[in-house]
Amino acid sequence: MAMRRILFACRTQHVSGLHSALKEQGVSVVLAEDMSSVAKTLAARQVALAVCEVGLPGLAAAEVVAAAVEHEVPVVVVAERGSADEVRQYLGLGARDYWLLPLLAEKLLAALPDSEPSPTGVAAGKASGAPVVVGSHPAMGRILALARQVARSKATVLVSGESGTGKEVLARYIHAHSGRQGPFVAVNCAALPEHLLESELFGHEKGAFTGAIARKLGKFELASGGTLLLDEISEMDLALQAKLLRALQEGEIDRVGGTESVAVDTRVIATTNRNLEEAVAQGQFRQDLFYRLNVIPLRLPPLRERGADVLELAHFFVRRFAGSYGYPATRLSAEAENWLRSHQWPGNVRELQNLMERAVLLAAGGVIGMAHFLLDGAAMEDVPAMEEAPGESLQTAPSGGVGDESEIISLEEMERRLILKSLRSTGGNRTKASELLGISVRTLRNKLNEYRLQGIAVP
């Protein structure tokens, strides 16, 4: 589970009504009033998503976006009245999305990432979105060559593959090589209910339904001149599929409640982790839409079929996270590399990324071994002891420093060091630390309460 905290650089009235709905879903709110607060919160890596409002006095949205991109936190820009030029400006700076007010709890929850964005065979650049290839397996080489070949056309592309194989990143790769000057806009078709998804895609007119207090441009319009990614297209309702088919065939859309069609120049890329042909046979997906989407089919292979790419990606992630957390260059032990080669990777590259982040944090600059993976059945006391931060008061044997072979410490002491180190590495975030340790948040909380009773400072 990812961190469940959102940073808002918005006027209070836009956020106050969201507290209860977000709290029910386990999401907490951080409200920043100036750039100093924004920078401090982002630097502490304590939020999973940032939301900033255009036009706030003394708080430039462009600066918030730049800070969020620098700290690799996804950021959404919101405005009272939007324009296509403004969309291009902020998405070009690195914002993940651009919305019109008012804010909706459902959209915020859908925007929360499941995990950190990652290269899954390709790695997205920070601001430009231009990807670079990670991995040299022939299957990936063929896919990327075909992607580059068709990128400059307007043909619809259907990217399929298991969850975690990098479908969205491949879509960004195609957009980066397309030469299209418009933005890359992504919509998760599984994250929103039908009535919200229709408005999100096609927009609506003022008064189209309760709560429609102003005209809203849909993603098709906002992505005009660029690329629209329809993620998890198989989860779209059949009725909405018919409206999507018309938009693809005619190059125009109808806003909800509108009376006139709006022409759009939007290149569509769809992704799915299901077999759409089977969904068609079962009556769960329109056959005519499938043919319209499947002009250029690209199937990403699972990580277990990519051979040496596993280690290439693992080393990439080790370098990335070591740099991100301020650790010196580290390496994988031979035992760890052998295990990585033999693992089946049901979660694909997303699983590999999370495993490498945990290992980098627990190894703390040392050689990464099997114990740092915290695999099923591994106990925290199996992880080698780590050096404490300066000034930290821990009870140790008097005859040597941490890591000295002459020092003998209890398993309880070793566990405590690991927990405190993990908390420091994650900026005090309990949820993230518990994930890295492989324990529940409740167990971690109980341990921390024990330490406080013992008079030990807890991050």
C-alpha positions in Angstrom: 0.0 0.0 0.0 1.4 3.4 -0.9 1.5 6.4 1.4 -2.0 7.9 1.9 -1.3 11.6 2.3 -2.1 14.4 -0.1 -0.4 17.9 0.0 -2.7 20.7 -1.0 -1.4 24.1 -2.1 -4.9 25.4 -2.6 -7.4 27.8 -1.0 -8.9 26.3 2.2 -12.5 26.4 0.8 -11.6 24.0 -1.9 -10.2 21.4 0.5 -12.3 21.7 3.7 -15.2 19.8 2.3 -13.0 16.8 1.3 -11.6 16.0 4.8 -14.3 13.5 5.9 -14.6 11.6 2.6 -10.8 11.3 2.4 -10.4 10.3 6.0 -12.9 7.5 5.5 -10.6 6.1 2.9 -7.5 6.4 5.2 -6.2 9.5 3.4 -4.8 12.4 5.4 -4.5 16.0 4.2 -1.6 18.4 4.5 -2.4 22.1 3.6 0.5 24.3 2.6 0.2 28.1 2.7 3.6 29.1 1.2 6.4 27.8 -1.0 8.6 27.1 2.1 5.9 24.7 3.5 5.5 23.0 0.2 9.3 22.5 -0.3 9.7 21.2 3.3 6.9 18.7 3.0 8.0 17.4 -0.4 11.6 17.1 0.7 10.6 15.0 3.7 8.9 12.5 1.2 5.8 12.5 3.4 3.1 12.7 0.7 2.0 10.5 -2.2 0.3 13.2 -4.2 0.5 17.0 -4.5 -2.4 19.3 -5.7 -1.7 23.0 -6.5 -4.1 25.7 -7.5 -3.3 28.2 -10.3 -3.4 31.9 -9.3 -2.7 31.7 -5.6 -1.1 35.0 -4.3 2.5 34.3 -3.3 2.4 30.7 -4.4 3.2 30.1 -8.1 1.8 26.8 -9.4 4.8 26.5 -11.7 7.2 26.5 -8.7 5.1 23.9 -6.9 5.1 21.6 -10.0 8.9 22.0 -10.3 9.4 21.1 -6.7 7.1 18.1 -6.9 8.9 16.8 -10.1 12.3 17.3 -8.4 11.2 15.1 -5.5 9.4 12.6 -7.8 6.0 13.3 -6.3 3.0 13.2 -8.8 1.3 16.6 -8.9 -2.1 17.7 -10.2 -2.8 21.3 -11.2 -6.3 22.7 -10.6 -7.9 25.9 -11.8 -11.2 27.8 -11.8 -11.2 28.2 -15.6 -8.8 26.2 -17.8 -7.4 26.6 -21.2 -5.6 24.2 -23.6 -2.5 26.5 -23.5 -2.4 26.3 -19.7 -2.8 22.5 -19.8 0.2 22.3 -22.2 2.2 24.6 -20.0 1.8 22.6 -16.7 1.9 19.2 -18.3 5.0 20.2 -20.1 6.5 21.2 -16.7 5.9 17.7 -15.5 2.4 17.8 -13.9 0.6 14.5 -14.0 -2.8 16.0 -14.7 -4.8 19.3 -14.9 -8.3 19.6 -13.5 -11.0 22.2 -13.2 -12.4 23.0 -9.8 -14.3 21.9 -7.7 -12.1 19.1 -6.4 -13.8 15.7 -6.0 -12.8 13.1 -3.4 -13.3 10.3 -6.0 -10.9 11.8 -8.5 -8.3 12.4 -5.7 -8.5 8.8 -4.6 -8.2 7.6 -8.1 -5.1 9.8 -8.6 -3.2 8.4 -5.6 -0.5 6.2 -7.0 -0.4 2.5 -6.1 3.4 2.8 -6.0 6.1 5.0 -7.2 6.2 5.6 -10.9 8.9 3.5 -12.4 10.7 2.5 -15.5 9.4 -0.9 -16.4 11.7 -1.5 -19.3 11.7 2.2 -20.1 12.4 5.0 -17.7 10.5 8.3 -17.9 12.5 11.5 -17.7 11.5 14.0 -15.0 10.1 17.0 -16.7 10.3 16.2 -20.4 8.7 12.7 -20.1 11.2 11.5 -22.7 12.0 7.8 -21.8 15.2 5.9 -22.0 15.4 2.1 -22.6 16.4 -0.1 -19.7 17.0 -3.7 -20.8 18.3 -5.3 -24.0 16.2 -8.4 -24.5 15.3 -9.0 -28.2 11.6 -9.0 -27.5 11.8 -5.5 -26.0 14.0 -4.4 -28.8 11.4 -5.4 -31.4 8.6 -3.7 -29.5 10.5 -0.5 -29.1 11.5 -0.5 -32.8 7.9 -1.0 -33.8 6.8 1.7 -31.4 9.2 4.2 -32.9 8.1 3.2 -36.4 4.4 3.9 -35.8 4.9 6.8 -33.4 4.5 9.6 -35.9 1.3 8.1 -37.3 -2.1 8.8 -35.8 -2.9 5.1 -35.7 -4.5 3.9 -32.5 -2.2 1.6 -30.4 -3.4 -1.2 -28.1 -0.7 -2.1 -25.5 -1.3 -5.3 -23.6 0.6 -7.1 -20.9 0.4 -8.3 -17.3 0.1 -5.8 -14.5 3.4 -4.2 -13.8 5.1 -4.8 -17.2 5.2 -1.1 -18.1 2.3 -0.4 -20.4 1.9 3.3 -19.5 5.6 3.9 -19.8 5.6 2.4 -23.3 2.7 4.7 -24.1 4.8 7.7 -23.0 7.7 6.3 -25.1 5.4 6.4 -28.2 4.2 9.9 -27.4 7.8 11.1 -26.9 8.7 9.9 -30.4 5.5 11.0 -32.1 6.5 14.6 -32.8 3.1 15.7 -31.5 3.3 19.1 -29.8 0.3 18.6 -27.5 0.4 17.0 -24.0 0.3 13.4 -22.9 -2.9 12.9 -20.8 -3.7 9.7 -19.0 -7.1 8.4 -17.7 -7.5 5.2 -15.7 -10.8 3.8 -16.9 -11.1 1.4 -13.9 -10.6 4.2 -11.3 -13.8 6.2 -11.8 -17.5 5.2 -12.0 -19.3 5.4 -15.3 -20.9 8.9 -14.8 -17.6 10.5 -13.7 -15.6 8.8 -16.4 -17.9 10.1 -19.2 -17.5 13.6 -17.9 -13.8 13.1 -17.4 -13.3 12.0 -21.1 -15.7 14.2 -22.9 -16.3 17.1 -20.6 -19.7 18.6 -19.7 -21.7 21.8 -20.1 -22.8 24.0 -17.3 -26.0 22.6 -15.7 -25.6 19.2 -17.4 -26.2 17.5 -14.0 -26.2 18.4 -10.3 -22.9 20.0 -9.4 -22.0 21.0 -13.0 -21.6 24.7 -12.1 -19.4 25.5 -15.1 -18.4 24.1 -18.4 -15.6 21.5 -18.1 -13.2 20.4 -20.8 -12.8 16.7 -21.1 -9.5 14.8 -21.5 -10.1 14.4 -25.3 -10.1 18.2 -25.6 -7.3 18.8 -23.2 -5.1 16.2 -25.1 -5.9 17.7 -28.5 -2.7 17.9 -30.5 -1.2 15.3 -28.2 -1.8 11.8 -26.9 -4.6 10.4 -24.7 -3.9 7.2 -22.8 -6.9 5.1 -21.9 -5.5 2.9 -19.2 -7.4 -0.4 -18.4 -9.7 0.1 -21.3 -11.4 -3.3 -20.7 -13.0 -1.9 -17.5 -15.1 0.7 -19.4 -18.8 0.3 -19.4 -20.4 -0.9 -22.6 -22.6 2.2 -23.0 -19.6 4.4 -22.8 -17.7 2.2 -25.2 -20.2 3.2 -27.9 -19.5 6.9 -27.3 -15.7 6.3 -27.4 -16.1 4.4 -30.7 -17.8 7.4 -32.3 -15.0 9.8 -31.0 -12.4 7.5 -32.6 -14.2 7.2 -35.9 -15.3 10.8 -36.4 -12.6 12.7 -34.6 -15.1 14.7 -32.6 -16.8 14.4 -29.2 -20.0 15.5 -27.5 -19.8 17.1 -24.1 -22.3 15.8 -21.6 -25.3 18.1 -21.8 -24.0 19.7 -25.0 -25.8 20.3 -28.3 -22.9 20.7 -30.6 -20.0 18.3 -31.5 -16.4 19.4 -30.8 -13.6 18.4 -33.2 -10.5 17.0 -31.6 -7.1 16.0 -32.9 -6.2 13.4 -30.3 -4.1 10.3 -30.7 -5.4 7.5 -28.6 -3.3 4.7 -26.9 -5.2 2.1 -24.9 -3.8 -0.4 -22.4 -5.2 -3.6 -21.0 -4.0 -6.5 -18.8 -6.9 -8.7 -20.0 -7.4 -10.7 -23.2 -9.8 -8.4 -25.1 -10.7 -11.0 -27.7 -12.0 -13.2 -24.8 -13.9 -10.2 -23.4 -15.4 -9.7 -26.8 -16.5 -13.4 -27.0 -18.1 -13.1 -23.6 -20.0 -9.9 -24.5 -18.0 -7.7 -22.1 -16.4 -5.6 -24.8 -17.6 -4.3 -28.1 -16.1 -6.1 -31.1 -16.2 -3.0 -33.3 -14.3 -1.0 -30.7 -11.8 -3.7 -30.3 -11.0 -3.6 -34.0 -10.8 0.2 -33.9 -8.3 0.1 -31.0 -6.3 -2.8 -32.2 -4.8 -1.1 -35.3 -1.3 -1.4 -33.8 -1.1 -4.2 -31.2 1.9 -4.2 -28.9 2.3 -6.9 -26.2 4.8 -6.3 -23.5 6.4 -9.6 -22.3 6.4 -10.4 -18.5 9.7 -9.9 -16.7 10.2 -13.6 -16.3 10.5 -13.9 -20.1 13.1 -11.2 -20.4 16.2 -13.1 -19.3 19.2 -10.9 -18.4 17.0 -7.8 -18.3 16.1 -8.7 -14.7 19.6 -8.0 -13.4 20.0 -5.0 -15.7 16.8 -3.5 -14.2 17.8 -4.5 -10.7 21.1 -2.7 -11.0 19.3 0.3 -12.4 17.0 0.5 -9.4 19.8 0.0 -6.9 21.7 3.0 -8.5 18.5 5.0 -8.5 17.5 4.4 -4.9 21.0 4.6 -3.5 21.3 8.1 -5.1 17.8 9.1 -4.0 18.3 8.1 -0.3 21.9 9.4 -0.2 23.7 6.1 0.1 27.1 5.3 -1.5 27.2 3.1 -4.5 26.3 -0.5 -3.5 26.2 -3.8 -5.2 24.2 -7.1 -5.2 25.8 -10.2 -3.7 26.1 -13.3 -5.9 23.5 -15.1 -3.9 21.1 -12.2 -4.4 21.7 -12.1 -8.1 21.1 -15.8 -8.4 17.8 -15.5 -6.6 16.7 -12.6 -8.8 17.4 -14.7 -11.9 15.4 -17.6 -10.7 12.4 -15.7 -9.3 9.2 -15.8 -11.4 8.2 -12.1 -10.8 4.4 -12.3 -10.6 4.3 -8.6 -10.0 6.8 -8.0 -12.9 9.0 -4.9 -12.9 6.8 -3.1 -10.3 7.6 -6.0 -7.9 11.3 -5.7 -8.7 11.3 -2.0 -8.1 9.7 -2.3 -4.7 12.0 -5.1 -3.7 15.1 -3.1 -4.7 14.0 0.0 -2.8 13.5 -2.1 0.3 16.9 -3.8 -0.1 18.7 -0.5 -0.7 17.2 1.0 2.5 18.0 -2.1 4.6 21.5 -2.5 3.3 22.2 1.2 4.0 25.1 1.4 1.6 26.4 -2.1 2.1 26.3 -5.1 -0.1 22.7 -6.3 -0.8 22.2 -9.8 0.3 19.2 -12.2 0.5 18.4 -11.1 4.0 17.7 -7.5 2.8 14.9 -8.8 0.5 12.8 -9.8 3.6 11.3 -12.7 1.7 8.5 -14.8 3.0 9.6 -16.5 6.2 12.5 -14.2 6.8 12.6 -12.5 10.2 13.8 -9.0 10.8 16.5 -10.3 13.1 18.1 -12.0 10.1 19.0 -8.6 8.6 22.6 -7.5 9.5 22.8 -4.7 12.0 23.1 -1.2 10.6 25.0 1.8 11.8 23.1 4.3 13.9 22.8 8.0 13.1 25.1 10.4 15.0 23.8 11.3 18.4 21.4 8.3 18.6 21.5 6.6 22.0 21.4 2.9 21.8 22.5 0.3 24.3 25.5 -1.5 22.8 28.3 -3.7 24.1 31.2 -1.5 25.4 33.9 -3.3 23.4 33.2 -2.2 19.9 31.2 -0.2 17.4 28.3 -1.3 15.4 29.3 -4.0 12.9 32.4 -4.9 14.9 32.7 -8.6 15.3 33.6 -8.2 19.0 30.1 -6.7 19.6 27.4 -9.1 20.6 23.9 -7.7 20.7 20.5 -9.3 21.3 18.0 -10.0 18.6 15.7 -7.5 20.2 18.3 -4.8 20.0 19.0 -5.7 16.3 15.3 -5.5 15.6 15.1 -2.1 17.2 18.0 -0.7 15.2 16.4 -2.0 12.0 13.0 -0.4 12.8 14.5 3.0 13.7 16.7 3.0 10.6 13.8 2.2 8.4 11.8 5.1 9.9 14.7 7.5 9.3 15.1 6.3 5.7 11.4 6.9 5.0 11.2 10.3 6.7 9.2 8.9 9.6 6.4 7.5 7.4 4.9 4.5 9.3 3.2 3.0 6.4 6.2 3.0 4.1 8.5 1.7 6.9 6.1 -1.2 7.7 6.1 -2.1 4.0 9.9 -2.1 3.9 10.1 -4.2 7.0 7.4 -6.7 5.9 5.2 -6.1 9.0 1.9 -4.5 9.6 1.5 -0.9 10.6 -0.2 -2.1 13.8 2.9 -4.2 14.7 5.2 -1.3 14.0 3.0 1.1 16.1 3.2 -1.3 19.0 7.0 -1.6 18.8 7.3 2.2 18.7 5.1 2.5 21.8 7.4 0.1 23.6 10.4 2.2 22.7 8.8 5.4 23.9 8.1 3.8 27.3 11.8 2.9 27.4 12.6 6.5 26.8 14.0 6.0 23.3 13.4 8.8 20.8 11.3 7.7 17.9 11.5 9.6 14.5 
